[in-house]
Structure formats: C-alpha cells, structure tokens
Amino acid sequence: MAAKYIGVKLIEAFSYNETTADGEKEGYKVRYADGYTSWSPKEVFEKAYMKVIENPALKSGCSISQEMVDGFIKEVNTTRLGEKTTCVRAVLVNGFEIVESSACVDPQNYDEQMGKEICLKKIKDKIWFLLGFLLQTAVGGVK
C-alpha cells in the first residue's frame, strides 16, 4: 500500500494554456529547482501553490509580505465574552483557524474595536510565523 506525503517546494511557474484533444486548458508551466518542467491545470496549481514576493536582496530570492499575510485571512469573527473580553476567530484561506483574545481591567473601559485590533495583530504575527516556516521549508527542504 502506498504511503501519503506532504511536501513544499519553491518553484518557478508561468501561465500557460495547453491545447489537448479536448480543447485548450488553462494552467501553469512549472519549473523545479533541478530544471524539470511540467504542466499543471490552473485549479490544481492554485490549490497547491501561493505566490511569494520576489526579493533579490535575499539569498532565497523571495520573502513573505504584509499583503500575503493580510490575504491569507479569509474570514474574521469577533465576539464579546463577559463584560471585558474580546475574542477573535480568523479562518485562513486553507481552512486553518487562529483564535486570540484580549481583555481590559475595567469593564467601563471595554472597547470591542480596540480588542479586535489587538487580537488581529496577534493573529497576523502568527501568520507571519507560519508563512515564514512554510517558505523556509520550501527553500531548504525538510532535511
């Protein structure tokens, strides 16, 4: 029986429509680090890969951007718990959820918007960390 694997690679890709007997199909031509090239249908490719920001100043040639972090959040829900706590749940584009909370000392000082902003900053810091980990794995592999 075959085993299942999860992998992350840094690749080059460009839009490329392939003509088959069934007609033209949208997709991407993919070039791997060893020079191997392949074609991937658009839906398959965009489910598996996320565009990174080119940064020639770095050895890897790419980095994570604020735009990528912000764009990784699909949905945000804010809830007030009790008299002084704000809870924020962010659903990411891959379905992963991050939950953060913020509370004030005095219920008279409660400000849901301020609590939400504090929670979103914490959530975005976690996304920076997670995307950084993902990019590091793509650049350096797992061994």
N, C-alpha and C positions, 0 to 999 in steps of 0.2 A: 504494500500500500504506500502511496506517495505521501510525503510529509508536506506540510504547509510552511511557507516562509513569508516574512515581511521584509521589504527592502526599501532603501532610499538611495538614490543616485543623483549626482549632479550631471545633467546632460545639456546638450545644445539642441534646440528644435526650431523649426520654422514652419509656418503654414504651408501646406502642400496638398493640393487636391489630386487624388488618384483616380484614373479612369479604369473602370473594370467593365466586364461584360454586362453588369447591372447598371452601368452609368457612372457618373462622376460622384465621388465620395469625398466629403471634407475631412481633412486630417492634418497630421503633422509628420514631417520627416524628422527623425530623431537620430542624433549622432552621439555615441557614447565615447567615454574617455579613450578607449583603445582604438577608436576610428570606425568601429562597426556602425552601420546605419540601418535603420528600419523605418517602416511607416506605421503610424498608429491612427485609428479612427479618432475624430475630434472628441466624441463623448468619452471614450476610454482614456485618451490622453489627458483631457481636462479634469477628469476624476482623480487621476494619479499624480499629476504634477502641478506645482504652483510656481509662477514666475517670480524670480528673485531680482533684486536691483543690482545692476552691474556697478562695480566699484573697482576701477583699475588700480587704485591705491593699495588694495589688499592683495595678498598672495593668492587667495582663492578666486579673486576677481569679482566677488559678489557679496552682498550683505542683506540684512533684514532692514526694512524701512518702517517708519511710522505708518505709512499708507498700508503696508502689508498687515501690520498689527491691527489697525482700525478695520480693515477689510475682512479680517478673519472672524469678526463678531457678526453673527447672523441675526441675533435677537437678544434683547435685554428686557428683563422683568424686574421691577422694583416693588418691594413690599415693606410695609412698616410692621415691625414686631414690637408689641407693647407700646410704651409711651416714648421711648428714646432710641430705638434701634432701627436702622435701615438695612435691609438685606437685598442684595442684587444678584441675580442669576443671569449669566451670559451663556447663550448657546452659540458655539462656534460653528463654522461652516462644515466641519467634519462631524458634527453631532456631539462633540465633547462639551461638557458643561463645567463652568467655573462659578462658584458661589463665594461671595465675600460679604462681610457685614461691617457696619460702622455704628458707633453709639456715642451719644453725648452724656455728660454727667447729670445735667439738669434737664428734665423734660420740657421746661419752659424755653430752652434753647434749641429744641429739636427743629431741624431744617432738612426735610427729605431730599431736596435738590443737592444740598451740600453733602449729605450722607451718600447719595448716589454717586456724586463726583469722586468722593474718596474711595468708594468701592470700585468704580470703574478704573481708577488709576492703579489700584492693586491688581485688578483683573488684567489690565494691559501689561503690567510688569510681568505677570505670569506668562502671558502670551509671548512677550519678547524672549523670555527664558526658554519656553517650549520651542519656538521657531528657531532660536539660536541653536538649541540642541539638535533639531532636525537638520539645519544647514550644516552643522559640524559633522553629523553622521554622513550626510550626502558627500561632503568634501573628503573626509578622512576614512570613511567606512566604519565597520564595527570591530575591526581587529587592528 
